[in-house]
Amino acid sequence: MSERGKFIVFEGIGGCGKTTQFMKLVNILKERGIDVGITREHTRDTPIGSLIERIIKKYETEEVDNVALQMLFVADRINHTKRIILPMLENVGLKKGLLLCDRYRDSTTAYAPPKQREYYRDIQIPVTLRPDLTILLDVDPQEAVRRVKSRGDEDIFDKVDKFMEVRQGYLWCKENSGGNYAWIDASGSVEEVYGRVLKAVEEII
């Protein structure tokens, strides 16, 4: 593989503070003079990503089978990896920098039914990248649902029972995916959590 920048992924259940910590890290790294690229999943500006958005926000009235929905996420990720992520990582400006992604392949594995986790992990390996670091932000599922409801941005996954299952899914990914993971306690103030995030990132840059 040609020389490329480092790829850092943020993961966690909805309401874990992921996007807040993601953007805080981007701003601090830029202040330090580090070249930083950003992207996120699911994509919103592609046909597949737009369809996913309509489904999970319930803009589509027809129900979609859970397996079909997970496969849409995988298809979106393949397209995203080939058309956006790899070109960005191999761009001259980022070869010594970082690309940060808000969600990646562990989201599909963690959100899948427990018996299907291994399947979704395995089908993604040949068509995606292994991140240099995956930051997993952990928060109590009840608190996460409260946060999501307070901002008025719920989707079909934002339920306590589902978040409890997904949290276990992320633990499974950490233990069974062979990558570099930082399990971050996302309780406490934004600054406290950010201190934990920055410490994990500084270990690889």
Long-range contacts (C-beta under 8 A, 24 or more apart in sequence): 2-90, 3-90, 3-95, 4-86, 4-89, 4-90, 4-94, 4-95, 5-35, 5-37, 5-88, 5-89, 5-91, 5-94, 5-95, 5-96, 5-97, 5-98, 5-99, 6-97, 6-98, 6-99, 6-132, 6-133, 6-204, 6-205, 7-85, 7-89, 7-98, 7-99, 7-101, 7-129, 7-131, 7-132, 8-98, 8-99, 8-100, 8-101, 8-131, 8-132, 8-133, 8-134, 8-135, 8-201, 8-204, 9-100, 9-101, 9-103, 9-104, 9-106, 9-131, 9-133, 9-134, 9-135, 10-100, 10-101, 10-102, 10-103, 10-134, 10-135, 10-137, 11-103, 11-104, 11-106, 11-107, 11-110, 11-134, 11-135, 11-136, 11-137, 11-170, 11-173, 12-136, 12-137, 12-138, 12-139, 12-170, 12-186, 13-139, 13-141, 13-144, 13-163, 13-166, 13-167, 13-170, 14-144, 14-145, 14-148, 14-155, 14-157, 14-158, 14-163, 15-139, 15-143, 15-144, 15-145, 15-146, 15-147, 15-148, 15-158, 15-163, 16-137, 16-138, 16-139, 16-144, 16-186, 17-137, 17-139, 17-147, 17-186, 17-190, 17-193, 18-102, 18-103, 18-137, 19-102, 20-190, 21-135, 21-137, 21-186, 21-190, 21-193, 21-194, 21-197, 22-100, 22-102, 24-190, 24-194, 24-197, 25-100, 25-194, 25-197, 25-198, 25-201, 26-100, 28-198, 29-98, 29-201, 34-97, 34-98, 34-205, 35-93, 35-94, 35-96, 35-97, 35-98, 36-97, 36-98, 36-99, 36-100, 37-88, 37-89, 37-91, 37-94, 37-97, 37-98, 37-99, 37-100, 38-99, 38-100, 38-101, 38-102, 39-80, 39-84, 39-85, 39-88, 39-99, 39-100, 39-101, 39-102, 40-101, 40-102, 40-103, 41-73, 41-76, 41-77, 41-80, 41-101, 41-102, 41-103, 41-104, 41-107, 42-73, 42-76, 42-103, 43-76, 43-79, 43-80, 43-84, 46-76, 46-79, 46-80, 48-72, 48-75, 48-76, 48-79, 49-76, 49-80, 52-76, 55-156, 56-155, 56-156, 56-157, 57-155, 57-156, 58-155, 58-156, 66-113, 70-108, 70-111, 70-112, 70-116, 70-120, 73-107, 73-108, 74-108, 74-120, 74-123, 74-124, 74-127, 77-104, 77-105, 77-108, 77-124, 77-127, 77-128, 78-127, 78-128, 81-127, 81-128, 81-129, 85-129, 86-129, 98-205, 101-131, 104-128, 104-131, 104-134, 106-134, 106-136, 106-170, 106-173, 106-177, 109-169, 109-172, 109-173, 109-177, 110-166, 110-169, 110-170, 110-172, 110-173, 111-157, 111-166, 111-169, 112-169, 114-165, 114-168, 114-169, 114-172, 117-169, 117-172, 117-173, 117-176, 118-176, 121-173, 121-176, 121-177, 130-178, 130-179, 131-179, 131-180, 132-180, 132-204, 133-180, 133-181, 133-182, 133-200, 133-201, 133-204, 134-173, 134-174, 134-179, 134-180, 134-181, 134-182, 135-181, 135-182, 135-184, 135-197, 135-200, 135-201, 136-170, 136-173, 136-174, 136-181, 136-182, 136-183, 136-184, 137-184, 137-186, 137-193, 137-197, 138-167, 138-170, 138-183, 138-184, 138-185, 138-186, 139-186, 139-187, 140-187, 141-167, 143-187, 180-204
